[in-house]
């Protein structure tokens, strides 16, 4: 059964004191890695915990695996238990980057078998614009045990991508997809055969996610196809996976290492230009 992976600020405010609800602040800026934690320390949604993209939601960078490799399952499960998350709790994640960082946690929890996880539509910005309370109090959750039940069907590696002849979706902005600009990684371009769907196209002008009916219409090209989704390092691709889920397409998979992993293998081909660009 499809479940909308997004909740509104109104819903969160009404349920904020539910004993089985855990709110997680995922704010993070790739250009200023400390800014998310600093923002959390200044102010956050009351009761929210903080999980860091690079310290908690990623493993150390190696030769392969991309810029944000997935952490070891047991290590991540231990970290979830430390902050009071187990599979009985409902989790709502938020950020102030349009939902991309929060979507990473959403996908990671789903990958470990935890379905009761959502992203706050509009994030911290929408919460504060509506005048809802914030504070700087850091909660001390009671530790618990998160028992993972990994769903490997949600994840693919480089070799499977290399052999893939189905729908492959690049989630980066068009200039990076086309190879016109590459501010982060060593090579510019995209994986040959990939179509381009920039993850921010899922947002409206107000910064909130489009409604499920709009999502379903815009993602119709993926209906009936088990897509593989990637981005630069496996983070913003999760935003497209969330959008697909909202559109009722729940079998798409993540290439976690993404572009930064792909180009770490010197022999892998690189394409440029507007090949198969569905945004045109």
C-alpha positions in Angstrom: 0.0 0.0 0.0 1.4 3.4 -0.9 1.7 5.9 1.9 2.5 9.6 1.3 6.0 10.0 2.7 5.5 13.7 3.5 3.8 15.3 6.5 2.8 18.9 6.9 4.0 21.4 9.6 0.4 21.4 10.8 0.4 17.6 11.3 3.7 17.7 13.1 2.7 20.5 15.4 -0.4 18.5 16.4 1.6 15.3 17.0 4.8 16.8 18.4 4.2 15.5 21.9 3.2 12.0 20.9 5.4 9.6 22.9 6.2 7.3 20.0 7.3 10.2 17.7 10.9 11.0 17.0 11.8 14.2 15.1 15.3 14.3 13.5 17.0 17.5 12.3 19.1 16.7 9.2 20.2 20.1 8.2 23.6 20.1 6.4 25.4 22.2 3.9 28.0 20.5 1.6 30.0 23.7 1.4 29.9 24.4 5.1 29.7 21.0 6.9 29.5 22.4 10.4 26.6 24.8 9.6 23.8 22.3 10.1 25.0 21.3 13.6 25.5 25.0 14.4 22.0 25.9 13.3 20.6 23.0 15.3 22.4 24.3 18.4 21.0 27.8 17.9 17.4 26.7 17.3 15.4 23.6 16.3 12.0 22.1 16.4 11.3 21.2 20.1 12.5 17.7 21.0 14.3 17.2 17.7 17.6 15.2 17.6 20.4 15.9 15.2 21.9 13.4 12.8 24.9 14.6 10.6 25.0 13.6 7.0 28.8 12.9 7.0 29.2 11.6 10.6 26.0 9.6 11.1 24.5 9.0 7.6 27.7 8.1 5.8 30.8 6.0 6.1 34.3 7.3 5.7 35.3 8.0 2.1 37.5 5.4 0.4 38.8 4.9 -3.1 35.4 3.6 -4.3 31.9 4.1 -2.9 31.5 7.7 -3.7 31.6 10.9 -1.5 29.0 9.7 0.9 29.2 5.9 1.2 26.5 4.2 3.2 27.5 3.3 6.7 27.8 -0.2 8.0 24.3 -1.5 8.8 25.2 -2.6 12.4 27.0 0.7 13.1 24.1 2.7 11.8 21.6 0.6 13.7 23.6 1.2 16.9 23.6 4.9 16.3 19.8 4.9 15.8 19.4 3.1 19.1 21.6 5.7 20.8 19.2 8.5 19.8 16.1 6.5 20.8 14.9 5.2 17.4 13.6 1.7 17.1 11.2 0.2 14.7 8.2 1.0 16.9 8.8 4.7 16.6 7.4 7.0 14.0 10.2 9.2 12.6 9.8 12.6 11.0 13.0 14.1 9.4 13.5 17.7 8.3 16.2 20.0 6.9 16.3 23.4 5.2 17.7 22.2 1.9 14.4 21.4 0.3 14.2 18.0 1.9 17.2 16.3 0.2 19.1 15.6 3.5 16.0 14.4 5.2 15.1 12.2 2.3 18.5 10.5 2.8 17.5 9.4 6.3 14.0 8.5 5.0 15.5 6.1 2.4 18.1 4.7 4.8 15.5 3.8 7.4 13.2 2.2 4.7 16.2 0.3 3.5 16.6 -1.2 7.0 12.9 -2.2 7.1 11.5 0.8 9.0 8.4 2.1 7.1 7.0 4.6 9.6 9.3 7.4 8.5 8.3 10.7 6.9 9.8 14.0 5.7 8.5 17.4 6.8 7.1 19.2 3.8 8.8 22.6 3.6 11.2 21.7 6.3 12.5 24.0 9.0 11.7 27.0 6.8 8.0 26.2 6.6 7.9 25.4 10.3 9.3 28.8 11.3 7.3 30.7 8.7 4.1 29.3 10.3 5.2 30.7 13.7 5.6 27.3 15.3 7.9 27.1 18.3 11.6 26.4 18.3 14.2 26.2 21.1 17.8 25.3 21.7 17.2 22.5 24.2 19.1 19.3 23.3 17.0 16.3 24.4 18.5 13.2 26.1 16.6 10.3 24.6 16.4 7.0 26.3 18.6 4.5 24.4 16.9 1.6 22.7 17.8 -1.1 20.2 17.1 -0.8 16.5 16.9 -4.2 14.9 17.6 -3.8 11.2 15.8 -5.9 8.5 17.8 -4.8 5.4 16.0 -4.7 2.1 18.8 -5.2 -0.4 16.3 -4.9 -3.3 16.3 -1.1 -2.8 20.1 -0.8 -3.5 22.3 -1.5 -6.5 26.1 -1.3 -7.0 28.3 -0.2 -9.8 28.4 -3.5 -11.7 24.7 -3.7 -11.9 24.4 -0.2 -13.1 27.1 -0.9 -15.7 25.0 -3.9 -17.0 21.7 -2.0 -16.7 19.7 -1.4 -19.9 16.5 -0.1 -18.2 15.5 3.3 -16.9 18.4 5.2 -15.2 17.7 8.6 -13.7 20.3 11.3 -13.0 19.0 13.6 -10.2 21.6 16.4 -10.6 21.0 19.8 -12.1 21.1 19.9 -15.9 24.5 21.7 -16.2 26.2 18.9 -14.3 24.3 16.2 -16.1 25.3 17.7 -19.5 28.9 18.0 -18.5 28.9 21.8 -18.8 29.9 22.3 -15.1 31.2 20.2 -12.3 31.9 22.0 -9.1 32.4 18.9 -6.9 33.6 15.8 -8.7 36.7 15.1 -10.8 34.9 14.4 -14.1 31.9 16.1 -15.7 29.0 14.4 -17.5 26.7 11.5 -16.8 26.4 7.7 -17.0 25.6 6.8 -20.6 21.9 6.2 -21.2 20.7 8.1 -18.1 17.8 10.5 -18.3 17.9 13.8 -16.3 15.3 14.6 -13.7 16.7 17.4 -11.4 15.4 16.6 -7.9 14.4 20.2 -7.3 11.7 19.9 -10.0 9.7 18.1 -7.3 9.3 21.3 -5.4 6.9 24.1 -6.1 7.8 27.8 -6.1 7.0 28.0 -2.4 9.7 25.4 -1.6 7.2 22.7 -0.6 6.9 19.4 -2.4 4.2 19.1 -5.1 1.1 17.2 -4.3 0.9 13.4 -5.1 -1.4 14.1 -8.1 1.2 16.4 -9.7 4.0 13.9 -8.8 2.1 11.1 -10.5 1.7 13.1 -13.7 5.3 14.3 -13.8 6.7 10.8 -13.1 4.5 9.0 -15.5 7.5 8.2 -17.6 8.8 5.9 -14.9 5.5 4.0 -14.4 5.9 0.3 -14.9 9.7 0.5 -15.0 12.0 -0.4 -12.1 14.2 2.6 -12.2 17.7 3.0 -10.8 18.3 6.5 -9.5 21.6 8.3 -8.8 23.0 11.8 -8.2 26.5 13.0 -7.2 26.9 11.0 -4.1 23.7 9.2 -3.2 22.0 12.1 -1.3 19.8 14.1 -3.6 18.9 10.9 -5.5 16.9 10.0 -2.3 14.8 13.1 -2.9 13.8 11.7 -6.3 13.1 8.3 -4.7 10.8 10.0 -2.2 9.0 11.8 -5.1 8.6 8.5 -6.9 7.2 7.0 -3.7 4.7 9.9 -3.4 3.7 9.2 -7.0 2.9 5.6 -6.2 6.1 4.2 -7.7 7.8 2.3 -4.9 10.2 -0.1 -6.6 12.8 2.3 -7.7 16.4 1.6 -6.4 19.3 3.7 -5.4 22.8 3.6 -6.8 24.3 4.8 -3.5 27.8 5.5 -4.7 26.3 7.5 -7.7 28.4 9.6 -10.0 31.3 10.0 -7.6 31.6 6.2 -7.4 31.1 5.7 -11.1 34.0 7.9 -12.1 36.3 6.3 -9.5 36.6 3.4 -11.9 38.8 4.8 -14.7 37.4 2.4 -17.3 33.8 3.5 -16.9 32.4 5.5 -19.9 31.2 9.1 -19.5 28.5 10.8 -21.6 27.9 14.5 -22.1 25.2 16.7 -23.7 21.4 16.4 -23.5 21.1 12.7 -24.2 17.6 11.5 -23.2 16.9 14.7 -21.2 13.3 14.4 -20.2 13.3 18.0 -18.9 13.3 19.4 -22.4 
